[in-house]
Amino acid sequence: MRVFNNQNLKVKIIFDTDVTINENIINKLKNIDLDNITPIKALTILYEIKDKLK
């Protein structure tokens, strides 16, 4: 399990067997500009992550 701290936000991610997919998801989450993301872009990212985890 990894814990990422971004200001006051803590995200815990539990890894499954596919480390490559998890690393891609972690990188995508780390690169989100939370101060400037639009709601539609946030939903798009969530759908992309959901598809990768299927």
Secondary structure, DSSP 4 states (H G I P E B T S, - for coil): -EEEEETTEEEEE---S-HHHHHHHHHHHHT--TTT--HHHHHHHHHHHHHHH-
